[in-house]
Amino acid sequence: MKKPWMKRWMAAGLSAVLLAGLSGCGSAQNEQNASKETSARIGFITAYTGPGSAYGQAMKDGVDLAVREINSNPGTRVKIDLVTYDTKLNKTEAISAMKKAIEQDKVLAVEGPMTSGEMMAAGPVAQQLKAVAFGTGPTAPGITDIGDYIFRNAVPGELSTPIVIRKAESALHFKTAAVLYSSNNDQAVSENQIYQSLLREMGVQIVDTETFADKDTDFSAQLTSIQSKNPDVLIIAGLYQEGALIMKKAREMGMNQPVIGSNGFNSPAYLKLAGSSAEGTIVATPWNPDKKTEKAQHFRQAFFEAYNHEPDQFAAQAYDAMYLIHEAVEKSGSVTDRKKFRDTLAGIKDFEGATGQFAFDEKRNPQMDLDILTVRGGKWVPMTAE
């Protein structure tokens, strides 16, 4: 028969073993939880106030939705710790934001900035500091020539412009055109150069070229000149605010020509501001709300449920970019190694997002299909031959 003191000793020893075992399980569980809670700090630089805020807010909505989905997904291994910066569409602010994000806030990478001009100003900062800057809005030529840390899923104008012009010409058979572009907008200036070269190459006569500036409100002189030349088609390179005002004035003057708009027209804000004057506008875009893929329809429904309005191209591209960034983070196996992240991102192939199948080419520009849409009945619909 065991002595009472021996029983007490054995019970104490068993308790110690059980406690140690539980402690070990707790430690392992804590390590597992810590692993699950690993996060990558990502900067997001856009302009959701000030001029062009409709683009920036759309991008912010798309990014915020992606981050919520990623972080709430049980299969996520690395969560996103998002730090957002507002440039107000100011190049100096974009430079400051890029420096702060990389040097002070120690982000792994940056999504943004929003426009070509901002990327031309702030991209060199990211390149110098060897941190990825991923543009979802810049379409001007030469963006990725800044350096090998500069990426974009915004389709460059030199790729999208020929598609929309040739598709429009095939449907409308126009022989003459007039071009109107913003002379103080880097993106619009580059688009005008592409239009001029391409139209001449196609044998289309450019009967007039007129300029305006961002924030202008009176386009009477330019449109009067264009109207006197009576072109078959009007081509406009600019942002949605000026684009809508130009369309309203042109229709008011009795100009009923089809209008080919630039990337800046791809916003519900354009349709809202232009109203019925938007009818007949033609654009090229990677986002088609009627795209029947599972990813596209999930995004459209989730976005509408979150914000109570339809997403646009800029929301879709920003959303896809965050998913691309997250995929590269998880595949790279590091939340701090910027070089490893850059190399992993560059190697991503066959990504499918809301905008469709996607891959980077050798210059870190997007390889993807575009849809040609036109405004009919107040909505963007696929353009068909007439």
PAVEX-717890 format. One record per residue: x, y, z of N, C-alpha, C in turn. Coordinates in steps of 0.1 Angstrom, whole numbers, plus 5000, padded with zeros to 4 digits. Layout:
N
XYZXYZXYZ/...
END
This chain:
386
500849885000500050005000500950125000/500650224991501450334989501150435001/502250495005502150595016501450725011/500750795020500150925015501051025009/502351035015503251135010503651094996/503750954993504150914980503050944970/501750924974500650964965500651104962/500951194972500951334970502051374960/503251304962504451334953504151294939/503451174937503151124924502151224917/501151264925500151354919500751484915/501651534923502351664920503151644907/503851534906504651504895503851504882/502651424883501751414872501251554868/500851634877500351774874501451854867/502651834872503751914865503951874851/503851734849503951684835502851744826/501651734832500451784824500551934821/501052004831501252154829502252184819/503352104819504452124809503952094795/503151984795502551944782501652054777/500752104786499852204782500552334778/501652364785502452474782503152464768/503552334766504152314753503152334742/501952274744500852294734500552434732/500452514743500152654742501252724734/502552684736503652754729503452724714/503152594711503052564697501852634691/500752644699499552704694499852854692/500652914701500953054700501853084687/502752984685503552994673502752984660/501752894661500852874649500053004647/499553054658498753184657499553294652/500853304657501753414652501953394637/502153274633502353244619501153294611/499953264616498753304609498553454609/499153524619498953664620500053744613/500953674606502053744598501453834588/501953954588501454054579502554124571/502154174559503054254551502554394550/503354494553502954634553503054674538/501954724532501854764519501354904518/502054994511501655134509500655144498/499755234499498755264488498755414486/499255464475499255604472498355634461/497355724464496355764454495955904456/494955954449494456084451492856074452/492456054465490956034466490356164471/491056274472490556404473491156494463/490556614460491156704450490756664436/491356724426491056694412491256544409/490356494401490456354398490056254409/489356314419489056234431488156114428/487356124417486556004414487355884410/488455904403489455794400490055744413/490555834421491255794434490355724443/489055774445488155704454487755574449/487655554436487355424430488455324433/489655374431490855294434490855254449/490655354457490655324472489555224476/488355234470487355144473487755004468/488354994456488754864451489854794460/490854874464491854824473491354784486/490554864492489954834506489154704505/488354684494487654564493488554444492/489654454484490554344482491254314496/491654414503492254384516491354324526/490154364526489154304535488954154532/488854124519488653984514489853904518/491053954515492253884517492453854532/492253954540492553934555491453854562/490253844556489253764562489153614557/489953594547490053454540490753364549/490153244554490853154562492153094556/492153094543493353044536494553134535/494353264539495453364538496553324548/497753314543498853294552499553424557/499553524548500053654551499053764549/498653834560497653934559498354064554/497454164549497954284544497754394555/498854464558498754584567498854704558/497754764555497654864545497855004551/498755084544498955224548498655314536/497655394538497155474526497555624527/497955674515498355814514497555884503/497156014506496456084497497356194491/497556194477498356294471497556424466/496256414466495456524461495756554446/496356454439496756474425497856584424/498756584433499856674434501156604433/502056634423503256564422504156574434/504256684440505056704452504556614463/503256614465502656524475502956374472/502956344459503256204455504656164459/505656254457507056234460507156214475/506556304483506656294498506056164503/504856134497504256004501505055884499/505755884487506655764484507755754493/508355874496509555874506509055824520/507955874524507455844537507155694538/506455644528506055504528507255414529/508255434521509455344520510355364531/510755494534511855524544511255524558/510155584560509655594574508755484578/507755454570506755354573507255204570/508355194563508955064560508054964553/507355014543506454924535507354834527/506754714524507454624515507354664501/506154724497505954774483504854874484/504654944472503655044471502755014459/501455024461500455034450500255174447/500555224435500355364432501755424428/501755554425500655654426499755644414/498755734414497555714405497755754390/498455864387498555914374499955904368/500055914355501355914348502256014354/501756144355502556254360503156224374/502256174383502656144396503756024396/503555924388504455814387505855864381/505755954371507056004366507756084377/507056154386507656224396508156144408/507356044412507655974425508255834422/508055784409508655654406510155644408/510855744404512355744406512755734421/511855784430512155764444512155614448/511055544443510955404446512055324440/512455364427513555294420514855314428/515155434432516355464440516455384453/515255374459515255304472514955154471/514855104458514654964456513454904462/512354974460511054924465510054934453/509254824451508254824440507254934441/506955004430505855094429505055034417/503755004421502854934411501755024408/501755084395500755174391499555104385/498355154389497155104384496355204375/497055324373496355424365497255484354/498655484356499455544346499555464333/499155534322499155474309500155534299/500855644303501755714294502955624290/503555644278504755574275505855604284/506755504286507955524294507855504309/506655464314506555454328507455354334/507455234328508355124334509855144330/510155244321511555274318512155344329/511455384339511955454351512955354358/512655224358513555124363512854994366/513554894370513054754371512254734384/512054834392511154824404509754884401/509554934388508254994384507454904376/506254874381505254784375503954864372/503154804363501754864362500854754356/499554764360498554684353497654784345/497954904345497255004336497854984322/496954954312497354924299497955044292/499155044288499855164281499055214269/499055344268498355404256498755354243/500055324242500555274229499955134226/499455064235498854934233497354944231/496655024240495255044240494655134229/495455234226494955334215494755274202/495755194197495555134183494355044183/494054974194492954874195491654954193/491455064201490155134201489955204187/491055264182490955344170490655244158/491355134157491155044146489754974147/489254944159487954884161486854984157/487055114161486055214158486055244143/487255244137487255274122486655154115/486855034120486254914113484654924114/484154974125482754984127482155114120/482855224120482255354116482755394102/483955344098484455374085484755524083/485355584094485555734093486855754084/486855874077487955914069488656034074/487956114082488556234088488356234103/489256304110489156314125489656444130/489156484141489656604148490156554162/491256604167491756564180491756684190/491256664202491256764212491856704225/492956764230493656704242494056804252/494256764264494756844275496256864274/496656984272498157014270498957014283/498257014295499057014307498856884315/498456784308498256654314499156554307/500156494314501156414308500556294300/499556234306498856124299498256164286/497556274286496756324275497756364264/498856424267499856464257500456344250/500756244258501256124252500256054243/498956054247497955994239497756074226/497856204226497656284214498756244204/499956224209501056184200500856054193/500255964201499855824196498755844185/497755924188496655944179497156004166/498056104167498556164154499256074146/500155994151500955894144500055784138/499155734146498355614142497355654131/496755774132495755814122496355834109/497555894109498255924096498655784090/499055694098499455564093498255494087/497055514093495855454088495255524076/495855634072495255714061494155804064/493855824077492755914082493256054082/492556144076492956284076492656354089/493656414095493356494108493056634104/491856674104491456804099491656924109/491856884122492056984132492556924145/493456994152493956954165493857074174/493157054185492957164195493457124209/493757224217494157184231493357264241/493357204253492757274265493557234277/493257284288493957254301493057184311/493557104319492857044330492257164338/490957144342490257244350489557354341/489857354328489157444319487657414320/486857514317485357494317484657544304/485457624296484857674284485657624272/484957554263485557484252484957534239/484357654239483557704228484457724216/485657794218486557824207487057704200/487457604208488057484202486957414194/485757394199484757324193484157394181/484157534181483757604169484757584158/486057584161486957554150486857414145/486657314154486457174149485157164141/484157224146482857214139482857264124/483657364122483857424109484457324099/485257234105485957134096485157004094/484056994102483156884101483756744100/484556704110485256574109484156454111/484556334106483656224108483656174122/484756194130484856154143485656254151/485356264164486056354173486756264184/488056294186488856214195489356314206/489056264219489356354230490256284240/491356344244492256294254492256384266/491756334277491656414289490956334300/490656404311489956344323488456364321/487756294330486256284328485656414330/486156504339485456634342485456714329/486556734323486656814311485956744299/486156614299485456534288483956544288/483356544300481956554301481456694296/482256804300481856934296482056954281/483056894276483256904261482056844254/481656724259480556654252479256724253/479056784264477756864266477756984257/478857054256478957164247478857124232/479557024229479556974215478156934210/477456864219476056824215475156944215/475357034224474557164224474757234211/475957234205476257304193475757224180/475257104183474757024171475756934166/476856914173477856814168477456674172/477056594163476556464166477556344163/478756384160479756284156480056184167/480356054164480855964174482156024180/482355994193483556044200484355934206/485655924203486555834209487155894221/486955844233487455894245488755824250/489555884258490755824263490455744276/491455694282491355614294490655694305/490755824305490155914315488655914315/488055864304486655864303485955744310/486755644314486255514319485855524334/484855614336484355634350482855654350/482155604359480655634360480455784362/481455854367481356004369481256074356/481856014345481756074332480256064327/479655944329478255934325477356024332/477656034345476756114354476856264350/478056314347478256454344477756484330/478056394320477756424306476256394303/475656304311474256274309474056214295/472956264288472656204275473656244264/474456354267475556394258476556284256/476656194265477756084265477355984254/476155984249475755884239476755884227/477255764223478155754212479555764216/479955774228481355774233481855634232/483055624227483755494226485055484233/485255374241486555364249487055224248/488355204251488955074253489155064268/488854944273488954924288489154774291/489954744302490154604306488954564314/488054654319486954614327485654624319/484954514319483654504313482654454323/481654534328480854484339479954364335/479854334322479054224317479954094315/481254104319482153994317481653874326/481553754320480853644327481753554335/482953594337483853504345483453514360/483753404367483453404381484153514389/485353544386486053654393485453784390/485053814378484453944374483153964381/482353854381481053874387481053874402/482053804408482253814423482553954427/483554014419483954144422482854244421/482154234410481054324407479954324418/479654204423478654184433479154234446/480354194450480954234463481154384464/481554444453481754594452480354664454/479354614447478054674448477454664462/477654544468477154524482477954614492/479154644489479954724498479754874497/479454914485479455064482478155114476/477255014472475955054467476055124453/477055094446477155144432478055054424/477955064411478754974402480255014402/481154924401482554954400482955004386/484055074385484555114372485955044370/486555084358487855024355488855044366/488855164372489955204381489755124394/488555094398488355014410488754874407/488454824395488754684392490254664391/490954754385492454744383493154754397/492654844405493254854419493054734427/491854674426491454554433492354434428/492454424415493354314410494854334414/495254464414496654484417496954444431/496054464441496254424455496354274456/495454204448495554054448496854004442/497354074431498654044426499754064436/499754174443500754204453500754094464/499554064468499453964479499953824474/499653784462500153664457501653664457/502253774452503753784452504253774466/503653834476504053834490504153684495/503053614493502953474498503953384491/504053404478504953324470506453354473/506753474477508153514480508653454493/507653434502508053374515508653474525/508553604521509153704530508253834530/508153894542507354024543508254144544/509554124542510554234544511554244532/511754134525512754134514512154194501/512554314499511954384487512454334474/513654284474514254224461513554094458/513354014468512653884466511253914461/510554004467509254044464509154084449/510054174445510154224431510254114421/511254024424511453914415510253824414/509653794425508453704425507353774417/507053904420505953974413506253964397/507453994393507753994379507553854372/507653744380507453614375506053554375/505153634380503753584380503153574366/502653454364501953424350500553374353/499753394343498353334343497553374355/497753494360496853544370495553574364/494453544371493153584367492453664378/492053784374491453874383490053924377/489554024383488254084378488354124364/489554174360489654224346490054114336/490253994341490553884332491953824334/492453754324493753694325494853794324/495953774331496953884332498353824334/499353884328500753854330501553974327/502753984333503654094329504554054317/504754154309505754134298507154154304/508154154295509554174300509854304305/508954404302509154544307508154574319/507554464324506654484336505354564332/505054564319503754614315502754504314/501454534314500454424314500254364300/500054234300499554164288498154114292/497154174285495854134288494954184276/493754124276492754164266491954294270/491554364260490754484262489354464256/488354534262487054534256486854674250/486154684239485754814234484254844237/484054944245482654974249482255104243/480855124242480355254238479155284247/478755414248477655454256476355444248/475455354253474155344246473155334257/472155424256471055424266471555464280/472655544280473255584293474055484300/474455374293475255264299476455234289/477555184296478655124288478254994283/478254964270477854834264478954794254/479154664251480154624241479854684228/480854734221480654794208480654684197/479654694188479554604177479554674164/479954604154479954664140478554714136/478454824130477154884127476854864112/
END
